[in-house]
C-alpha cells in the first residue's frame, strides 16, 4: 500500500493542490485540504474498485473535501464569492502557480477574478475541464453528474466568463476582440 500511496501522491499531488487552491484560494488551507484528501485516500483505497481512473477518484475526494470545508466555515457562501487579491498572496514554489502567472498577465488575472463570479458548480467544471484538463466524461465522473449536466454547466460558465470579461474590457476601453474566450 505504501508504494501505491507514494505513486498516487507523486503523480497527482500538484493537480489536487491546484484544484483545491482554485476552490479555496488560500495556500495554507489548500495544503491542509490536500492532507485531508490523502488521509481519506489511505482509509478508502482498499475499497477503490477501479471503476474510474485514480485521478478522477482523487478529484472526487478533493471535491467533497472542499465542499465540507466550505460548510465548516461560518460564512461559506460569502467566502466563495470573495475575490482573490493576487498581488498579496505569497506562495513559494519552484514551479509558477496560477496566481504568479496571473500577476504577469492582466487578462488572465481578470479571467481568474471573473471565475469568482461563477457559481461553485460552474467554477468546478471550468477548473476541472480547462485547468486540470479532464475530459467531459472524467469531469462528470469526478462530480457524480451526467455528461449532459457537465456540458450545460460548462456552457453557462463560459457565457458568464465571456460577459464579465467583455464588461471589464468595455470599462477599460479595450475592444471586445481582445477579451474573447476561445
N, C-alpha and C positions, 0 to 999 in steps of 0.2 A: 504493500500500500504506500510505503514511504516514497518509493521511486515513481509510482504513478502520480502521487500528490505533487512531488517535485516537478515532474514533467508538465502537469497541468499548470502549476504555478509559473514555471518558466515560459511556457507557451502563451499564456493568456493574462498574466498579471497586469501588464501595461494596458491592454484593452479593457479589462474590468475596471482598473483605476480610472482610465479616461471616461468610460461610461458613467461611473459614479461621480466623477469630478464635474462632468457636464450637468448631471442631475442636481447635485447639492451645492456646487460652486464654492467649495471650501476644501482646500488641500488636506487639512488635518482630518476633517470629517470624512472625506473620501477615503483616506488611508485607514481610518477606523472601520469604515464600512467594508473595505476590501478584506480586512481581517475577519469581520463577521461572515463574509461570503465564504472564505476558505475554512472557517470553523464549521459552517454548515456543510461544506463540501466533504470535509473529513468525516462528519457524522453520517452523511447520507450517501457516500459513494458506493457502499455495498448495495444500496437499493437502486442505484442507477442502472436502468435496463438497457441503455444503448439505443433507445427508440429515436433519439435525436443525437446530434453531434454533441461532443463535450462542450464546445464553445456556446452553442445555443442553451445548453443546460446551465452553464455558468452564468450567462446573461440573464436567464430566467431567475436564477437565485439572486443575482445582483439587483434585478428589478424589484423583487419582493423586499429585499433588504432596504433599498432606497425608499420604497413606499412606507415600510414600517418606520423608518427614520423620520419621514415627514409626519407621520401620525403621532410619534412620540413628542415632537416639538409642539409647544402651545399654539402658536400662530402659524401652523404649517402652510396654510393656503397663502398667507402673506409672504412667507419665505420663498415660495415657489415663484411668486410674481416679482419679487425684488430684483432689481437689475444688478448686474455684477460689475464692480469697478475694476476693470482690467489693470489699470495703472497702479493700484495699491496692492495687488496680490504679489507675493514673493514666493516663487517656487524654485528651489534649487534642484536642477536635474540636468544631466548631460544632454539629453535629447530635448529639443524645444517642445514645450507643451502648448496646447491650443491658445492659452492666453498670451504667451510670448509671441506667437505668430500674429495674433490679432492686434497686438500693440504696434507691430510693424506695418500692418496693412489696415488702413482705416475702414475700407469697405468690408473686410472680413470682421473687424470689430463691430461694425454696425449690424452685420448679419447675426453675430452671436447675441447682441443686445436684442435684436428683433426676435430671436429664438425664445427669449423670455416672455414674449407677448403671445406665444402659442400656448395651448392647453398642455397639461402634463403628458397626455396621450400623444399629442402631436409632436411634442419635443422628443419623447422616447422614440417614436418612429423615425424622425429625422436623424437623431443621433445613431440609432442602430443601422439605418439604411445608408446614410451618407458619410458618417464619421467612422463607424465601425465596419462599413461595407458588407453588411449582411444582406442576403437576398430577401425578396419578399417572403418566400417560404420560411426561411430561417427567422425572420423578424416575427412572422405570425406564430411560429412555434415558440419563440422566446417569450412573447407576450400572451400566449394562450388564446390567440384570436384567429379568425379566418383570414385567408389571404385577401379576401374582398374588403374586410374591415381595414387591413393594413393599407391597401391601395387607396381607399376612400380617405382615411386619416392622413396619409401622405399627401394626397391631392389637396386637401383642405389646408394642411400645414404649409405647403408650398405657396398656396394662394395668399395666406396670411403673411408669410415672409415677404413675398413679392410686393404686396400692397404697402407694408411698412417700410420696405427698402425704397420704394418709389416715393413715399411720403417724405422720408429723410432726404432723398436726393432733391426733391422739389423744394424743400425748405432751404437746402444749401445751394440751390440754383444749378444743380447738376442735371444734365439731361437724363431721362429715364433709360436711355440706351446703356448708360454706364451701370445702372443698378439692376439690370435684367438678371434673373435667375435662370440657369440652364435647365 
